[in-house]
Amino acid sequence: MRNSVALIVVTLCGLGAEEASLPEDFHRCRQKDPKLNECLKAAVPDAIRKMKLGVPSLSVPSMEPLHVSAINIDSGAGPVVITQNYKNIKLHGLTDTILTTYKADLNHFRLRTDSLTPKMEFIADYIMKGRILVLPIQGKGIANITMLNLVVKHDLIGEPVTRDGQTYMHIREYRVKFIPKKVLLYFSNLFNGDKRLGDQMNIFLNENSDLVFNELKESYENSLSSVFQDVTNKIFDKVPMNKIFLET
């Protein structure tokens, strides 16, 4: 698809935006803490859970589910050639994420972390057309893509932005790699509602879910990394760096 704070989420706030603060119940970590990474490994998932209903003061949307307006995916090579258009997307399960590792290099504005989400569901209206192996596929309906025990490798590359004497850590690039243990796929109303063909194709998709997902994974990663970058910058572009990572 081309659409945790460091796992989280829409454009860079204007340069005239007012300085904001994290909610009082967010746990802060200190930059000079020798156990900074351990602190962040616990603090970030706790913050994500507290953002379940969103943070209106920072314009952070509800995280359960996280709504995404639309994304488009094109796969034009290999055994899977599909054009997919998704709208009214809901991402379920992000607030159950835990972090397994965290490495912060604040001097170079770099954050790296691995996370585990037990179950992430991507539910959306879809339009799809293409082929899988030699089989044509087309449909328009509801899609449900479920990733179980999803390991995500996050690499956040930031840069300093100075505004009104304060330094903000803007995330200019957010890279993700998805490693799910299992992927479940379901598309309603395939082949114009032909139940027999639709049921057969959904069975085929799940019997070959590793192949299908691996062919489309890069597009999914690019799209969702953009979503995570947007949410992260909702916070990082409004809250000075020294109020997220305390200096003393």
N, C-alpha and C positions, 0 to 999 in steps of 0.2 A: 504494500500500500504506500502511494506517494501522497500522510498526517499521522528525586525521589526526594527547606527544602530539597534533595537531589534526585528524586525519582519522578518528577512532577511537571505545573503547567501554567495577550496572545501576541502580540508584537511588542517591540521595544517601546517602553513608555516614553512619552515626549520629554525632551530635555528640560521642559519647564515644570515637570511633575513635582509635587511636593514630597518631601521626605516622609517615610512612613516607618512603622515599627512592627515587629512580629507580635502576635497575640501574647498576652502575659503568660498563658499556660504552656507556651512552647518552651521546651528545654533548650538552653543555650550551651554551647561548648566554647572553651577558651583556646585561642590560637596557640598559646604557649604551653598548654597542657601536654605533658609527655605522653598522655594516653588520649590525645585528640581523636585519633581514628576510632578507638573503642567508644568514646563518647558519641561521636557522630553516628556510629553504627546502630546505637540505641535511639538517639534523638530523632533521626530522620524518619524511621517507620512510625514513631510516636506522633510526629508532626503530620504525617500522611493520614493516620487514623483520625486525628483531630480536625483534619480538613474534609472529613467525610461529607459534611453538609456545606462545605465551602468556607471562605473567609471574605465576607463582603467588604471589609475595610481595605483589602488588597485586591479586590476584584478577582479573587481566586474562585473558580467555579466549584460546584459540588463534585467530589471525587468518587461518589458511589450513587449511581454510576457517573462516569465522566462522559459528558456529551461532546460529540464532534460533529460538525455540520456535514462534511462531505470529504471523501478522498477517492482518488482514481488510481487504478492499478493496471499497468500494461505489462504483459510478458510476451515477448515477440520471438523467442528462440527456444530451442530444446524441445522436449516432449510435451511441454505444457505451453500452449499459446492462447492466452485469454485476455480479453479486455473486461475489466470489472469497474463498475461505478457504484459507490456506496454513499448513501445519504442517511440522515437521522441516526447516526451511530451512537451506540451506548457501550461503553467499556465497563464491565463489572469485574470486581475482584481486586482492584489495585490497592485498596486500603487494607488488604490482608497481607501485603508484601512484607517480607523481612529482608534485612541485609545480612549477607554472609561475610562480606569483606568491605572495607572502606579505606581508601588511601587519598588523603588530602595533601596537595602541594600548593598551599595558599600563596607562597612567594611567586609562583608561576601561574596562579589562577587556574589550577587543574584539579579536577575531582574524578576519581575512578572508584567504581563500586560494582559489586556483584549482588544481585537480588534474587529472591525466590518468591514467586507468586504461586500458591497452591492451585488456583484455578482462575484463569482470566477468560472471560467471555466477550466476544465481539459480536454484537447483534445489530443488524442494520437492514434498511431497505437496499436491495441490490438490483442491478441490471448486468447481465453477463453474457458474453458470446465468445466462442473460440473452440478449441479442441484440446483434449487430453489424450496423449498417445495418438491413436487413430480415430478416437471417438469424438464426434462433435458434441458441443454442450452449449445450451443457451437457455435463458430464463429471466424472469423478473418477479421478485417476491421478497421474502424475508430470509436473510442469511444468518447463520449462527456458527461462528468459528470459535471453538473452545480449546484453549491450550492448558494442559494439565502439568503441574510441577514445572512451571516455566522459569528457567534460569535466564536472567537478562544481565548482560555485561554492559555497563554504562561508562561512557568516557565523556566528561564534560570539559570543554575547552573554553575558558573565559578570557576576558580582557577587562582592564580597569577603565571605568568611565568616571570622570570627576565632574561633579555638579554641586554648586553652592558650597564648595569647600569639603565635600564628602566624596569618598571613593565608593563606587558601586562595582560589583562584579557581574558584568553582563556576560551571559553565556552565548557566545557567537557560534558554537558548534556543539551539537549533542549527538554522539554516536551510540547506537545500541546494537547488540547482537542477541538474537533470540535462540535459546536452546530448550525447546519443550521436550518433556519426556514422551508426551503423546498429544496428538492433535485430532479433534473430532470435528467433522464438517457436516453441515446440513444446509441445504438450499430448498426452500419451498417453491412450488409452482414452476419447476423445470419443464422445458418443452411445452410451454403454453398450458400447463396444468395436466398433461398426460401422466396420470398417477403411476402407471406401470413403468414407463420410461424414467420418470422422476425417481421412483423408488430404486430402480436398478442403478441409476447413475449415482445416487447417494450411497448405496452400498459399495459401488465401485470406488467412489471417492475415498471412503473410509478404509477400504482394503488397500488403497494406494496413497494414504494420507501423507506418508513420509515423502514420497516422490512429489506429490502435488505441492505440499507446503514448502519443501526445499527449493522448488523452482520459483515460487512466489515470495520466498522469505525476504529477500533483499528489498523488495518493494514494500512489504509490510514494515520492515525495520525503518526504512527511510521515512515512511509516512508517520509512524508512531513516534519516532525520534523527534520529529517536528512538533508533535503534540506535547511531548514531555518538555521540550525546549521552551515552548510558549508558556506552559504552566510555571516552570521554574523561573522564567524571567518575569512573570507576574509578581514574584516576590523579590528576586534579586535586583530588578530595575527600580524598585520602590524603596527597599530597605537597605541602608548603607551596609557595606561589608562588615564594619566593626560592630554592627548591631546583630548580625547573624553569627559571626565568629568573633566572640568578645576578645578585646585586646588585653584586658586585665581581669 
